[in-house]
Amino acid sequence: MIKMNNSNRGGMLKRYILFAVIALLLISCGGSNNGSSVAEEEKNLNLAPDFTLVDLDGNEHTLSNYRGKVVIIDFWATYCGPCREEIPHFIQFYNEYKDDGLMILGIGLDGKAKLAPYSKTIGINYPVLIGDLATVKKYGVRPIPTTFIIDRKGEIKDKIIGYAPGYEDKIRASFLKLL
């Protein structure tokens, strides 16, 4: 029988701990690309909360279905003056950049009865979705308009609160670098 003194025990304990740490690292890193699920990888991103909302024609739109595109999400209402001022810029952006991978989703917050005639009158050319409280809460929207710029991976890259003349340049610069 081998007798150990305290210094030998301490050295062996350190080796066991080191071995355990290395083993855990090897297990967690095993198969670097294949070993982790998409859900685990997404935890590390600032992913936009997923939602499914209905547009003015009754079609469902799920945000995650737009992965691979740059998405502008705009929370707005017909009674909001700054919202009405920014929408013509979104119409222009969509005309200019939809073929380059831009999608705009306008989330209207005052119901189909008001959103539908207003959208038709001003010629909104992108999907207008009927917003709900759950989606507003997921995004932490308080004042409107609030606009989110989301990259092709679904990660929020910018948030613009409110609108004033010149904000359209900031929004354009934000999404152009992602296209």
C-alpha positions as CSV (number, residue, x, y, z in Angstrom):
1,M,0.0,0.0,0.0
2,I,1.3,3.4,-1.0
3,K,1.0,6.1,1.7
4,M,0.2,9.6,0.4
5,N,1.0,12.8,2.2
6,N,-1.1,15.9,1.9
7,S,1.0,17.4,-0.9
8,N,0.5,14.2,-3.1
9,R,-3.2,14.2,-2.4
10,G,-3.5,17.9,-3.5
11,G,-1.6,17.1,-6.7
12,M,-3.8,14.2,-7.5
13,L,-6.9,16.2,-6.8
14,K,-5.8,18.9,-9.2
15,R,-5.1,16.3,-11.9
16,Y,-8.6,14.8,-11.4
17,I,-10.2,18.3,-11.6
18,L,-8.2,19.1,-14.7
19,F,-9.1,15.8,-16.3
20,A,-12.8,16.4,-15.5
21,V,-12.7,19.9,-17.0
22,I,-11.0,18.6,-20.2
23,A,-13.5,15.8,-20.5
24,L,-16.4,18.2,-20.1
25,L,-14.9,20.5,-22.7
26,L,-14.4,17.6,-25.2
27,I,-18.0,16.4,-24.7
28,S,-19.5,19.8,-25.1
29,C,-17.4,20.6,-28.2
30,G,-17.8,17.2,-29.8
31,G,-18.9,17.4,-33.5
32,S,-18.6,21.2,-33.5
33,N,-21.1,21.9,-36.3
34,N,-23.3,18.8,-35.9
35,G,-23.4,18.5,-32.2
36,S,-25.4,21.7,-31.5
37,S,-29.0,22.2,-32.5
38,V,-30.3,25.3,-34.2
39,A,-32.1,26.2,-30.9
40,E,-28.8,26.2,-29.0
41,E,-27.1,28.4,-31.6
42,E,-30.0,30.8,-31.6
43,K,-29.7,31.4,-27.9
44,N,-26.6,33.3,-28.6
45,L,-28.2,35.7,-31.0
46,N,-30.4,38.7,-30.4
47,L,-33.2,37.0,-32.3
48,A,-36.3,38.9,-33.1
49,P,-39.2,37.2,-31.2
50,D,-41.2,35.1,-33.6
51,F,-44.9,35.8,-34.3
52,T,-47.7,34.8,-36.6
53,L,-50.1,37.5,-37.6
54,V,-52.8,37.8,-40.2
55,D,-52.7,40.4,-42.9
56,L,-55.6,42.5,-44.3
57,D,-56.5,39.7,-46.7
58,G,-56.5,37.0,-44.0
59,N,-53.2,35.4,-44.9
60,E,-50.9,34.4,-42.1
61,H,-47.3,35.7,-41.9
62,T,-44.8,34.1,-39.6
63,L,-41.6,36.1,-39.0
64,S,-39.3,33.1,-39.0
65,N,-40.5,32.3,-42.5
66,Y,-38.7,35.4,-43.7
67,R,-35.2,34.2,-42.7
68,G,-32.8,34.9,-45.5
69,K,-34.3,38.3,-46.1
70,V,-33.7,41.6,-44.4
71,V,-36.9,42.5,-42.6
72,I,-38.2,45.9,-41.4
73,I,-40.9,45.5,-38.8
74,D,-42.9,48.8,-38.3
75,F,-45.4,49.1,-35.4
76,W,-47.8,51.8,-36.4
77,A,-51.4,53.1,-36.3
78,T,-53.6,55.2,-38.5
79,Y,-54.2,57.8,-35.8
80,C,-50.4,58.4,-35.4
81,G,-49.2,61.4,-37.3
82,P,-45.5,60.4,-37.3
83,C,-46.5,56.9,-38.5
84,R,-48.4,58.4,-41.4
85,E,-45.3,60.5,-42.3
86,E,-42.9,57.5,-42.4
87,I,-45.1,55.1,-44.4
88,P,-44.4,56.7,-47.8
89,H,-40.7,56.1,-47.2
90,F,-41.4,52.4,-46.5
91,I,-43.5,52.2,-49.7
92,Q,-40.5,53.7,-51.6
93,F,-38.0,51.3,-49.9
94,Y,-40.1,48.3,-50.7
95,N,-40.3,49.4,-54.4
96,E,-36.6,49.9,-54.6
97,Y,-35.2,47.0,-52.6
98,K,-37.7,44.1,-52.5
99,D,-35.8,42.3,-55.3
100,D,-32.6,42.6,-53.3
101,G,-34.1,40.7,-50.3
102,L,-35.9,43.4,-48.3
103,M,-39.3,42.6,-46.7
104,I,-41.3,45.1,-44.8
105,L,-44.0,44.1,-42.4
106,G,-46.2,46.9,-41.1
107,I,-47.9,45.8,-37.9
108,G,-51.0,48.0,-37.5
109,L,-52.3,48.5,-34.0
110,D,-55.8,49.9,-34.6
111,G,-57.8,47.0,-36.2
112,K,-58.7,45.9,-39.7
113,A,-61.7,48.3,-40.0
114,K,-59.3,51.3,-39.9
115,L,-56.2,49.7,-41.4
116,A,-57.7,48.4,-44.6
117,P,-59.2,51.6,-46.0
118,Y,-56.2,53.7,-45.0
119,S,-53.7,51.2,-46.5
120,K,-55.6,51.1,-49.7
121,T,-55.9,54.9,-49.9
122,I,-52.2,55.6,-49.5
123,G,-51.1,52.5,-51.5
124,I,-49.2,50.4,-49.0
125,N,-47.4,47.8,-51.2
126,Y,-46.1,45.5,-48.4
127,P,-48.0,43.3,-46.0
128,V,-50.0,45.1,-43.3
129,L,-50.5,42.8,-40.4
130,I,-53.2,43.1,-37.8
131,G,-51.2,43.6,-34.5
132,D,-52.0,42.1,-31.2
133,L,-51.1,42.8,-27.6
134,A,-48.9,39.7,-27.3
135,T,-46.6,40.8,-30.2
136,V,-46.4,44.3,-28.9
137,K,-45.3,43.0,-25.5
138,K,-42.8,40.6,-27.1
139,Y,-41.1,43.6,-28.7
140,G,-41.5,45.9,-25.8
141,V,-43.1,48.5,-28.0
142,R,-44.4,51.6,-26.1
143,P,-44.5,54.7,-28.3
144,I,-45.3,54.3,-32.0
145,P,-44.0,54.3,-34.5
146,T,-41.3,51.8,-33.5
147,T,-39.3,50.2,-36.2
148,F,-37.0,47.1,-36.0
149,I,-34.4,46.2,-38.6
150,I,-33.7,42.4,-38.7
151,D,-30.9,40.7,-40.6
152,R,-31.1,37.6,-42.8
153,K,-30.4,35.4,-39.7
154,G,-33.4,36.8,-37.8
155,E,-31.3,39.0,-35.5
156,I,-32.4,42.4,-34.5
157,K,-29.8,44.9,-35.7
158,D,-31.5,48.2,-35.0
159,K,-34.5,49.7,-33.3
160,I,-35.7,53.2,-34.2
161,I,-38.3,54.8,-31.9
162,G,-40.5,57.6,-33.3
163,Y,-40.2,59.4,-36.5
164,A,-39.0,62.9,-37.5
165,P,-37.9,64.1,-41.0
166,G,-34.5,62.6,-41.7
167,Y,-35.2,59.3,-39.8
168,E,-35.8,57.7,-43.2
169,D,-32.1,58.2,-44.0
170,K,-31.1,56.4,-40.7
171,I,-33.5,53.5,-41.5
172,R,-32.2,53.2,-45.1
173,A,-28.6,53.2,-43.9
174,S,-29.4,50.6,-41.3
175,F,-31.0,48.1,-43.7
176,L,-28.7,48.8,-46.7
177,K,-25.6,47.5,-44.9
178,L,-27.5,44.2,-44.4
179,L,-28.7,43.6,-48.0
